Amino acid sequence: MTPIIGIPAVDETAAQNFKNYEKAIEEHGGKVSFLIRGEQSTVEFITTIDALLLPGGGDIHPDHFNQEWHPKLKYVDEARDELELSLFKEAIEKETPVFGICRGIQVMNVGMGGSLYQDIESEYPQEALTHPKIEGEDSQHQIEIKHESILGKIIGERIDVVNSAHHQALEEIGEGFVVAARSEDGIIEAVENPSKQFVVGVQYHPERMLETSEFREHRRKLFEAFIKAASE
C-alpha cells in the first residue's frame, strides 16, 4: 500500500507552493495529503497519514522560544506556527515518522523546547559561512555527518555537499534530539531523535537538490528512507 505523507498548509495557495515536496515524495513511492488549516483537526489528521513532512518557509515567531522579536525576522505567519507546532507534537505523541526540512527542522526543535538563532549573521558567535541564498539561488557548502547517526547510515558519507537557503539556525537543542550533522562553521545542519523510528530534521533543502548527480543521490537516499519508515 502506498504510504500517505501529510504536509500542513495554512491554505490552498500554500499547498500549491509545496509542489516540489509533493513531487519528491511521489517520485520515491509516497502520496501526499495536505492538511489545510480549519478543514480538519490535527488529532484527526494524524490518524489519516503514515508520516509527517514539515516543509520550508518563513520565520517562527520568537514567542514560541521565549525570545524578543529580532529586526531581521521576515515572513512570520502565526497561523502557520500554530498549525505546524500542534501537528508536530501530535505526531510525536502518536509515534508518527517525521521529516523536517529547513523551517521544518526549526519547528521540530522549538516544538521540543529548543531555541533558534533568529539571524545567523548578527547572532552567531563566530564567523559563519554563507547560508542564505545568493542572488536568488541556493548557496552550497559541506556538512560533516556523524557516522553512527541515523542520517549517517542513510547517506553513507561522513562529508557531503548540500544546498542552503536560511538565515536562522538551531541554537539550544530540544528535548530528545541529538545533532547529526554540522557545517564547517559549526551551524547545526541536522538533528534526530534516536529513540524514535524516524524523526529527522535537516536544515538544507533535499527536495531541491537536483543540479548534480551527487545532489540527486543524497536526495534519493533521504526520501527513500523517509518513505520506507512511513511504510513500516
Secondary structure, 3 states (H helix, E strand, C coil): CCCEEEEEECCHHHHHHCHHHHHHHHHCCCEEEEEECCCCCHHHHHCCCCEEEECCCCCCCHHHHCCCCCCCCCCCCHHHHHHHHHHHHHHHHCCCCEEEECHHHHHHHHHCCCCEECCHHHHCCCCCCCCCCECCECEEEEEEECCCCHHHHHHCCCEEEEEECCCCEECCCCCCCEEEEEECCCCEEEEECCCCCCEEEECCCHHHCCCCHHHHHHHHHHHHHHHHHHHC
